[in-house]
């Protein structure tokens, strides 16, 4: 049921989801709010295969900025597959092209 609700929200308000990039960092927008990462917080981007999808994971240091009802855990925990977080798998650009794109923005800072 919750998956159906998420699909309906994505169809009705597609601009609520995604990633925004600017010169100081990037913001991941999701159903429960946003998470902001500064470029200097991100150590690396890399691809990893999870099931049938290739996703972009990244490691960061310091705490990101949260807005909305996204999870705010006190201690950063390593997630499975060796990354602190992942970019949404629903983006138009995915896998290796997305990783190279994000790295090019990070290297510009």
C-alpha positions in Angstrom: 0.0 0.0 0.0 2.8 2.5 0.9 4.5 1.7 -2.4 1.3 2.6 -4.3 1.1 5.9 -2.4 4.7 6.7 -3.2 4.0 6.1 -6.9 0.9 8.3 -6.9 2.8 11.1 -5.2 5.6 10.8 -7.7 3.1 11.0 -10.6 1.2 14.0 -9.1 4.3 16.0 -7.9 7.3 14.7 -9.8 9.3 17.9 -8.9 9.3 16.9 -5.2 11.9 14.2 -6.0 15.4 14.4 -7.4 18.8 16.0 -6.9 19.7 19.7 -7.2 23.4 20.7 -7.7 25.0 24.0 -7.2 28.5 25.3 -6.6 28.5 24.5 -2.9 26.9 21.1 -2.9 23.9 19.0 -3.7 20.4 18.5 -2.2 18.6 15.2 -2.4 14.8 15.7 -2.4 12.5 12.9 -1.3 9.0 12.2 0.0 9.9 13.1 3.6 12.1 16.1 3.0 15.6 17.1 1.8 19.1 16.3 2.7 21.9 18.7 1.8 25.5 17.7 1.3 28.4 20.1 0.8 31.0 19.1 -1.8 33.8 19.2 0.8 31.8 16.7 2.8 31.8 14.1 0.1 34.8 11.8 -0.1 34.0 9.8 -3.2 31.2 8.7 -5.6 31.2 5.1 -6.9 28.8 2.7 -8.5 27.6 -0.5 -6.9 25.2 -3.2 -8.2 22.2 -3.8 -5.9 19.9 -6.4 -7.3 19.2 -5.6 -10.9 20.2 -1.9 -10.7 23.5 -0.1 -10.7 23.3 2.8 -8.2 25.7 5.6 -7.2 26.8 5.5 -3.6 29.0 8.0 -1.8 30.8 8.5 1.5 30.8 11.7 3.4 32.1 13.2 6.6 30.4 15.6 9.0 26.6 15.7 9.2 24.5 16.7 6.3 21.7 19.3 6.7 18.2 17.8 7.0 14.9 19.5 6.3 11.5 17.9 6.8 10.9 14.5 8.3 14.0 12.7 6.9 16.0 10.5 9.3 18.3 12.4 11.5 20.4 9.8 13.3 23.0 11.0 15.7 25.8 8.7 14.7 26.7 8.1 11.1 26.4 4.4 10.3 28.0 2.6 7.3 25.3 1.2 5.2 25.5 -2.1 3.4 27.7 -2.2 0.3 30.3 0.1 2.0 28.7 3.5 1.4 27.2 6.1 3.7 24.4 7.0 1.3 23.1 6.6 -2.2 21.7 8.9 -4.9 18.1 8.1 -5.8 17.7 5.2 -8.3 14.8 7.0 -10.0 16.9 9.7 -11.7 17.0 10.0 -15.5 20.9 9.6 -15.5 22.0 6.5 -13.7 25.0 4.3 -13.0 28.4 5.2 -14.4 27.2 8.3 -16.3 25.7 9.7 -13.1 28.8 8.9 -11.1 31.0 10.7 -13.6 28.6 13.7 -13.7 28.6 14.0 -9.9 32.4 13.7 -9.7 32.8 16.4 -12.3 30.7 18.8 -10.2 32.6 17.8 -7.0 36.0 18.4 -8.7 35.0 22.0 -9.8 34.7 23.3 -6.2 
